[in-house]
């Protein structure tokens, strides 16, 4: 129900993820989670919606379908974020990783 989904990558059609973004800011995270703590019905609905979304988009069957569409050229495509290379470089752990990202990105 709460995760690290990046809305930039949700341009894969009309469907939006029901997952609540995990905010790094404590106040923003508390604000987004507070309704789930007090409203059982909302929490149960979000859990059901999240599971259904996972089945349609991330289950093994969904991946098989995606790769089939990828191979036949009909899969939806997503462009990288403008700062994607910088994010990758920031998360590297070695000079080799930085060199590979710099060379091939």
Helices and strands as residue ranges (DSSP letters): E 2-3, G 7-10, E 20-21, H 26-38, H 40-57, H 60-71, H 84-90, H 95-104
